[in-house]
Amino acid sequence: MINLNTSRLDYFGESHPSATLKYPIVDTAQVNCYNNTGFAISPPEKGEPLYGQDAQYDTTQPRYRDNGDGTVSDLITGLMWQQDYVEQKLTFAEASSGASSFALAGYDDWRLPTIKELWSIFQYSGVTGFSAEGSIPYIDTEFFNFAYGDTSSGERFIDAQYVSSTEYVGTTMNNNATVFGVNFADGRIKGYPSTRKLFDVKYVRGNTDYGINNFQDNADGTITDQATGLMWTKIDSGHLQAGQFGDGTLNWEQALEWAEDLEYAGYDDWRLPNGKELQSIVDYTRAPEASDPSRRRAAIDPIFQISNEQAYFWTNNSHVDGPNAKKAAYVCFGQSLGYMQDSFGNYQLIDVHGAGAIRSDPKTGDPDDYPTGFGPQGDDIRIYNYVRAVRGGLID
């Protein structure tokens, strides 16, 4: 039995890559590979189409401990979580203020998690079906209690949006103040109206360094995050004129291949990042249309170069939504755009979910087939997105 106060260093030993990192990235728990039409396939061999999916890379696996007192310890991140969710859904203001009076298992230092903390317990092993019965939550229900939306009270079954403490630095929809949340029922990060929506709530404590980057420019075209241990290309596929259009945009299969084949800065082991790795470099203090003009930039630290301020970037994760895997997840470093109708019935392309959202695009196809986007917020469908390659973080 591991003592509750045992450190990650004591637990793993110095040789484990997560032992001394302040911001270790936990694997997404996606174990299947998928083709472009959404079916699970045998893992492709290196050099074959669709090689490089998340299931083919062994990163630090989730390790939770049920403490038997209503809390769960994440032995990778050093965070302790409320095992249950707050019984009644709350507004953002109520969830924020409620943390100071929340007490559990003898602890009174609980807080509302940041979006990076909340994303750390997300898993791409989830499935969004057409009902709760045909779905699998995007969170480990062996350790965490979870409930789908209450359809008997008028909710959709996918109404399981957990609120974070991370407020959007811009506005969405009709100039709404916005806060980010994770939907553990449909597998996305979105910005939601912060003043009127009710959210699920799960409090956290411990490791206040989690989610804080420590970037180092290696002066060779690469950036190392000393907090996560990952190395990134300073530039992206746009600067390297990748793809059939020469502008850096690629469909998902092309993105996997391009990253795998990349030889850059003396390294040849680059890959497409998974959704947790890529979200780790989102800078939620920035957005192209931030309210503060000094923060108006793509949602990434200026130590990185970005070829398109409104870019979406591919991950190597399939999103099993619908319930097939025809889509793959991407991270919005620009505004998370969607087509919404105005009072005259005209479609306007506006920021619907905020820079830093995570959604999904069809892996292949023609963007012109989606002139008004897809879904209730008219998600902007591009299909051809950008790549920022990563290396490191793997377990031998």
C-alpha positions as CSV (number, residue, x, y, z in Angstrom):
1,M,0.0,0.0,0.0
2,I,1.4,3.4,-1.0
3,N,1.4,6.0,1.7
4,L,-0.8,9.0,0.7
5,N,2.1,11.3,1.2
6,T,4.5,9.3,-1.0
7,S,6.0,11.6,-3.7
8,R,6.0,10.8,-7.4
9,L,9.8,10.5,-7.2
10,D,9.5,7.9,-4.4
11,Y,6.9,6.0,-6.2
12,F,8.4,5.9,-9.7
13,G,12.2,6.3,-9.0
14,E,14.4,8.7,-10.8
15,S,14.5,6.8,-14.1
16,H,10.8,7.3,-14.7
17,P,10.2,10.4,-17.0
18,S,7.3,11.7,-14.9
19,A,9.1,11.5,-11.6
20,T,10.6,15.0,-11.5
21,L,8.4,16.9,-14.1
22,K,6.2,19.6,-12.7
23,Y,3.7,19.2,-15.6
24,P,3.8,15.5,-16.7
25,I,1.4,14.7,-19.5
26,V,-0.8,11.6,-18.9
27,D,-1.5,9.2,-21.8
28,T,-5.0,9.6,-23.4
29,A,-5.8,5.8,-22.9
30,Q,-6.7,5.4,-26.6
31,V,-5.7,1.9,-27.5
32,N,-7.2,1.4,-30.9
33,C,-6.1,2.6,-34.4
34,Y,-8.8,3.7,-36.9
35,N,-9.0,4.2,-40.6
36,N,-10.5,7.2,-42.4
37,T,-13.9,5.7,-42.6
38,G,-14.1,5.2,-38.8
39,F,-13.4,1.6,-38.3
40,A,-10.9,0.1,-35.9
41,I,-7.9,-1.4,-37.7
42,S,-4.8,-3.4,-36.9
43,P,-2.0,-1.0,-36.1
44,P,-0.3,0.1,-39.3
45,E,3.4,-0.7,-39.7
46,K,5.9,2.2,-39.9
47,G,5.9,3.5,-43.4
48,E,2.3,2.4,-44.1
49,P,-0.6,4.9,-44.4
50,L,-2.1,6.0,-41.1
51,Y,1.0,5.1,-39.0
52,G,1.7,7.4,-36.1
53,Q,-1.7,7.3,-34.3
54,D,-1.8,7.8,-30.5
55,A,-2.4,4.1,-29.8
56,Q,1.0,3.3,-31.4
57,Y,3.0,5.4,-28.9
58,D,3.5,4.4,-25.3
59,T,3.5,7.5,-23.1
60,T,3.0,7.8,-19.4
61,Q,-0.1,5.7,-18.6
62,P,-2.8,6.9,-16.2
63,R,-2.2,5.7,-12.6
64,Y,-5.0,6.5,-10.1
65,R,-5.5,5.5,-6.5
66,D,-8.9,5.4,-4.8
67,N,-8.1,6.7,-1.3
68,G,-11.3,5.2,0.2
69,D,-12.4,8.6,1.5
70,G,-14.1,10.2,-1.4
71,T,-10.9,11.3,-3.1
72,V,-8.8,9.9,-5.9
73,S,-5.1,10.6,-6.2
74,D,-3.4,10.9,-9.6
75,L,0.0,9.3,-9.1
76,I,1.3,10.9,-12.3
77,T,0.3,14.5,-11.9
78,G,0.3,14.8,-8.1
79,L,-3.3,16.1,-8.1
80,M,-6.0,14.8,-5.8
81,W,-9.5,14.9,-7.0
82,Q,-13.0,14.8,-5.6
83,Q,-14.2,11.3,-6.6
84,D,-17.8,12.3,-7.0
85,Y,-19.2,15.4,-8.6
86,V,-21.1,18.2,-6.8
87,E,-24.6,16.9,-6.4
88,Q,-26.4,19.9,-7.9
89,K,-25.2,21.7,-11.1
90,L,-23.9,25.1,-10.4
91,T,-23.2,28.4,-12.3
92,F,-19.6,29.3,-12.8
93,A,-19.8,31.9,-10.0
94,E,-21.3,29.4,-7.6
95,A,-18.7,26.8,-8.5
96,S,-15.9,29.3,-8.0
97,S,-17.1,30.6,-4.7
98,G,-18.0,27.1,-3.5
99,A,-14.4,25.9,-3.5
100,S,-13.5,28.0,-0.5
101,S,-16.1,26.3,1.7
102,F,-15.8,22.8,0.3
103,A,-14.3,20.3,2.7
104,L,-13.6,16.6,2.0
105,A,-11.5,13.9,3.6
106,G,-10.1,16.4,6.1
107,Y,-8.8,18.8,3.5
108,D,-10.0,22.4,3.1
109,D,-7.7,23.6,0.3
110,W,-9.9,22.5,-2.6
111,R,-10.1,24.6,-5.8
112,L,-11.9,24.7,-9.1
113,P,-9.5,23.1,-11.6
114,T,-7.9,25.0,-14.4
115,I,-8.7,23.7,-17.9
116,K,-5.3,22.1,-18.1
117,E,-5.9,20.3,-14.8
118,L,-9.3,19.2,-15.8
119,W,-8.1,17.9,-19.2
120,S,-5.5,15.8,-17.4
121,I,-8.2,13.2,-16.4
122,F,-9.8,13.2,-19.9
123,Q,-9.4,10.0,-21.9
124,Y,-9.9,9.3,-25.6
125,S,-11.1,5.8,-24.8
126,G,-14.6,7.4,-24.7
127,V,-17.3,6.9,-27.3
128,T,-20.2,9.2,-28.1
129,G,-23.2,7.2,-29.3
130,F,-26.8,8.2,-29.8
131,S,-27.8,7.7,-26.2
132,A,-26.1,7.2,-22.8
133,E,-26.6,3.5,-23.1
134,G,-24.6,3.4,-26.3
135,S,-21.8,5.6,-25.1
136,I,-18.7,5.4,-23.0
137,P,-17.6,8.4,-20.9
138,Y,-14.3,10.1,-21.6
139,I,-13.2,9.6,-18.0
140,D,-12.1,6.5,-16.0
141,T,-15.3,5.5,-14.3
142,E,-13.5,2.8,-12.3
143,F,-12.2,5.7,-10.2
144,F,-14.4,8.7,-10.9
145,N,-18.2,8.9,-10.5
146,F,-19.9,10.2,-13.6
147,A,-23.5,10.7,-14.8
148,Y,-24.8,11.7,-18.3
149,G,-27.3,14.5,-18.6
150,D,-30.7,14.0,-17.2
151,T,-33.0,13.7,-20.2
152,S,-36.1,13.4,-18.0
153,S,-35.5,17.0,-17.0
154,G,-35.0,18.3,-20.5
155,E,-31.2,17.9,-20.8
156,R,-29.5,16.2,-23.6
157,F,-27.6,13.0,-22.5
158,I,-24.4,14.8,-23.6
159,D,-24.9,17.6,-21.1
160,A,-22.1,16.7,-18.8
161,Q,-20.0,19.8,-19.1
162,Y,-17.5,20.2,-16.2
163,V,-16.5,23.8,-15.6
164,S,-12.9,25.0,-15.1
165,S,-11.6,28.1,-13.5
166,T,-10.1,29.2,-16.9
167,E,-12.0,32.2,-18.3
168,Y,-11.7,33.1,-21.9
169,V,-9.8,36.3,-22.6
170,G,-12.2,37.2,-25.4
171,T,-16.0,36.7,-25.8
172,T,-18.0,34.1,-27.8
173,M,-21.4,34.1,-29.5
174,N,-23.2,37.4,-28.8
175,N,-20.3,38.9,-26.8
176,N,-20.9,36.4,-24.0
177,A,-18.4,36.3,-21.2
178,T,-17.0,32.7,-21.5
179,V,-15.4,30.1,-19.4
180,F,-13.8,26.8,-20.6
181,G,-15.1,23.4,-19.6
182,V,-14.6,19.7,-20.5
183,N,-17.5,17.7,-21.7
184,F,-16.8,14.1,-20.5
185,A,-19.8,12.9,-22.4
186,D,-18.9,14.1,-25.9
187,G,-15.1,14.4,-25.7
188,R,-14.5,18.1,-26.3
189,I,-13.2,21.3,-24.7
190,K,-15.4,24.3,-25.4
191,G,-16.0,27.8,-24.1
192,Y,-19.4,28.2,-22.5
193,P,-21.4,31.3,-21.4
194,S,-20.2,31.9,-17.9
195,T,-23.1,33.9,-16.5
196,R,-26.2,31.7,-17.1
197,K,-25.2,28.1,-17.8
198,L,-25.3,25.3,-15.2
199,F,-22.2,23.0,-15.0
200,D,-21.1,19.8,-13.4
201,V,-18.3,20.5,-10.8
202,K,-15.4,18.4,-9.6
203,Y,-12.9,20.0,-7.2
204,V,-9.1,19.4,-7.1
205,R,-6.2,20.0,-4.7
206,G,-2.4,19.6,-4.8
207,N,0.4,20.3,-7.3
208,T,-0.2,24.0,-8.0
209,D,2.5,23.9,-10.6
210,Y,0.5,21.7,-12.9
211,G,-0.3,23.3,-16.2
212,I,2.5,25.9,-16.0
213,N,4.9,25.7,-18.9
214,N,8.6,26.4,-18.7
215,F,9.7,26.9,-22.3
216,Q,13.3,27.0,-23.4
217,D,14.4,28.1,-26.9
218,N,17.1,25.7,-28.0
219,A,18.4,28.1,-30.7
220,D,18.1,25.4,-33.3
221,G,14.5,25.8,-34.4
222,T,13.2,23.8,-31.5
223,I,11.5,24.6,-28.2
224,T,11.7,22.4,-25.1
225,D,9.1,22.6,-22.3
226,Q,11.1,21.7,-19.2
227,A,7.8,21.3,-17.3
228,T,6.5,18.5,-19.6
229,G,9.8,17.2,-21.0
230,L,8.5,17.6,-24.6
231,M,10.4,19.1,-27.5
232,W,8.4,21.0,-30.2
233,T,9.2,22.5,-33.5
234,K,9.4,26.3,-33.2
235,I,7.7,26.7,-36.6
236,D,4.8,24.8,-38.0
237,S,3.8,23.0,-41.2
238,G,2.8,26.4,-42.7
239,H,6.3,27.7,-42.5
240,L,7.6,24.6,-44.2
241,Q,4.9,24.8,-47.0
242,A,3.7,21.3,-46.4
243,G,0.8,19.7,-48.2
244,Q,-0.7,19.6,-51.6
245,F,-1.6,23.3,-51.4
246,G,1.8,24.4,-50.2
247,D,0.3,26.4,-47.3
248,G,0.9,23.8,-44.6
249,T,-2.6,22.4,-44.4
250,L,-3.1,18.7,-44.6
251,N,-5.8,16.2,-44.0
252,W,-5.4,13.8,-41.1
253,E,-3.7,10.9,-43.0
254,Q,-1.3,13.4,-44.6
255,A,-0.6,15.0,-41.3
256,L,0.4,11.7,-39.7
257,E,2.7,10.9,-42.6
258,W,4.2,14.4,-42.7
259,A,5.1,14.4,-39.0
260,E,6.5,10.9,-39.2
261,D,8.7,11.7,-42.2
262,L,9.9,15.1,-40.8
263,E,13.7,15.5,-40.5
264,Y,14.2,18.8,-38.7
265,A,16.9,20.3,-36.5
266,G,18.9,17.1,-36.6
267,Y,16.1,14.9,-35.4
268,D,14.1,12.3,-37.3
269,D,11.8,11.0,-34.5
270,W,9.1,13.7,-34.8
271,R,5.5,12.7,-34.6
272,L,2.0,14.2,-34.5
273,P,1.2,15.0,-30.9
274,N,-1.8,13.6,-29.0
275,G,-4.6,15.8,-27.7
276,K,-3.1,16.2,-24.2
277,E,0.4,17.0,-25.4
278,L,-0.9,19.6,-27.9
279,Q,-3.3,21.2,-25.4
280,S,-0.3,21.6,-23.0
281,I,1.1,24.4,-25.1
282,V,-2.1,26.3,-25.5
283,D,-1.7,29.8,-23.8
284,Y,-5.2,30.6,-22.5
285,T,-4.1,34.1,-21.7
286,R,-4.1,35.0,-25.4
287,A,-6.6,35.0,-28.3
288,P,-6.8,36.7,-31.7
289,E,-9.6,38.9,-30.5
290,A,-8.8,39.2,-26.8
291,S,-10.5,42.0,-25.0
292,D,-7.1,43.3,-24.0
293,P,-5.3,44.4,-27.2
294,S,-1.9,43.4,-25.7
295,R,-3.1,39.8,-25.5
296,R,-4.3,39.6,-29.2
297,R,-2.4,36.7,-30.7
298,A,-3.0,33.1,-31.4
299,A,-3.4,31.1,-28.2
300,I,0.3,30.1,-28.0
301,D,3.4,31.6,-26.3
302,P,5.2,34.1,-28.5
303,I,8.3,31.9,-28.2
304,F,6.6,29.8,-30.9
305,Q,6.1,31.0,-34.5
306,I,2.6,30.4,-36.0
307,S,2.0,30.7,-39.7
308,N,-1.8,31.4,-39.4
309,E,-3.2,33.2,-36.4
310,Q,-6.5,31.4,-36.9
311,A,-5.1,28.0,-37.3
312,Y,-6.4,24.6,-36.1
313,F,-3.8,22.0,-35.4
314,W,-4.2,18.2,-35.8
315,T,-3.7,15.7,-33.0
316,N,-3.1,12.0,-33.6
317,N,-6.3,11.0,-31.8
318,S,-9.4,9.7,-33.5
319,H,-12.6,11.0,-32.0
320,V,-15.2,8.2,-31.7
321,D,-18.2,10.4,-32.2
322,G,-21.5,9.3,-33.7
323,P,-20.4,6.5,-32.8
324,N,-17.7,6.0,-35.4
325,A,-14.2,7.4,-35.7
326,K,-14.5,9.3,-39.0
327,K,-13.2,12.4,-37.2
328,A,-9.9,13.3,-35.5
329,A,-9.4,15.8,-32.8
330,Y,-7.8,19.2,-33.4
331,V,-6.8,22.1,-31.1
332,C,-7.9,25.7,-32.0
333,F,-5.0,28.1,-31.5
334,G,-7.1,30.6,-33.3
335,Q,-10.8,31.4,-32.6
336,S,-13.0,28.3,-32.5
337,L,-15.3,29.4,-35.3
338,G,-18.8,28.4,-36.2
339,Y,-21.6,29.5,-38.6
340,M,-24.5,31.0,-36.7
341,Q,-27.6,32.6,-38.1
342,D,-28.4,36.2,-37.4
343,S,-31.9,37.6,-36.9
344,F,-32.3,37.8,-40.7
345,G,-31.4,34.2,-41.2
346,N,-28.0,35.0,-42.6
347,Y,-25.1,32.8,-41.5
348,Q,-22.2,34.6,-39.8
349,L,-18.8,33.0,-39.1
350,I,-18.1,33.9,-35.5
351,D,-16.1,32.7,-32.5
352,V,-18.4,30.1,-30.9
353,H,-16.1,28.2,-28.5
354,G,-13.0,30.3,-27.9
355,A,-9.3,30.0,-28.8
356,G,-8.1,26.9,-27.0
357,A,-11.1,24.7,-27.7
358,I,-10.7,21.2,-28.8
359,R,-13.1,19.8,-31.4
360,S,-12.8,17.3,-34.3
361,D,-12.9,17.4,-38.1
362,P,-13.6,14.7,-40.7
363,K,-10.3,12.9,-41.5
364,T,-10.9,13.3,-45.2
365,G,-13.3,14.9,-47.6
366,D,-14.1,18.3,-49.2
367,P,-14.6,21.3,-46.9
368,D,-17.0,22.8,-49.5
369,D,-19.5,20.1,-48.5
370,Y,-20.0,22.0,-45.2
371,P,-20.8,25.6,-46.3
372,T,-22.5,26.4,-43.0
373,G,-20.4,24.1,-40.8
374,F,-21.7,21.2,-38.8
375,G,-23.6,20.7,-35.5
376,P,-25.7,23.0,-33.4
377,Q,-23.0,25.7,-33.3
378,G,-22.1,25.3,-37.0
379,D,-18.6,24.2,-36.3
380,D,-16.3,25.4,-39.0
381,I,-15.2,22.3,-41.0
382,R,-11.8,22.7,-42.6
383,I,-10.5,19.1,-42.9
384,Y,-7.1,20.5,-44.0
385,N,-5.4,21.7,-40.8
386,Y,-1.9,22.5,-39.6
387,V,0.8,20.4,-37.8
388,R,3.2,21.3,-35.0
389,A,5.4,18.2,-34.5
390,V,6.6,16.9,-31.1
391,R,9.2,14.5,-29.9
392,G,10.0,12.9,-26.5
393,G,7.7,11.8,-23.8
394,L,7.8,8.1,-24.7
395,I,8.3,5.2,-22.4
396,D,10.9,2.6,-23.5
